[in-house]
Amino acid sequence: MSAPAAAGADLQVWVLVASAGESARTAGQLGLPLGVNYHVVPSTVLDTVEAYRRASRPA
């Protein structure tokens, strides 16, 4: 994955999600940090974190 506009910058990419959908699973698969959008849909936070953890691959 690359972002030419940010080349040379000291950045860390996080994925912000509000549900246990594709974004949470993709973040887990790629080993990216996850930010859960609790204030939008608080009832899905635990499901979202579980989907992320299930998709995570051991280092």
N, C-alpha and C positions, 0 to 999 in steps of 0.2 A: 504494500500500500504506500502511495506517495502523494504528497501535496506540494507541487512545485512552487506555489505562492508562499509557502512557509519554509522553503529550503533554507537551511542554516539556522533556523530559529530553534530555541530550546523550548519545545512544546510537548505537552502530554495530551493525547487524545482520550476523551471520555465519551461514553455514549449515554445520553439522557433518554430514559424511557418512562412510559406511563402504564405499560401493561406487559404481560408475559409473552408477547408476540415475537415476531421475527427479529426485532432490534435487540432484545434481551438475549435471545439465543445466539445471534451473530456476535455480539460482544463477548459472550462466554467462549464461543468457538475460537475467536481471535485473541483471547486473553486480554481484552481491553477492560479498563476500569468502568464500572457502571454507576450511574447516578439515577436513582429512582425518583420520579416526579410525584412525590407523596401528596402534595397539596391539590393535585388535579383529580386523582382517583385513589384515595387512601385505602379503599377496600381491596385493591389488587397488589399491594406492596409485597406481601409474603409470597404470593404466587409468582410475581415477577422475579424475585430473588431466587426462588426455587428453580425456575426455568433457566436462569443464568447459571446457576450452580450445576444443574444437570447437563448443560451444554459445554461447560468448561472442560478443557483437556488438561491432564497432568503435564507439568513442565518437564 
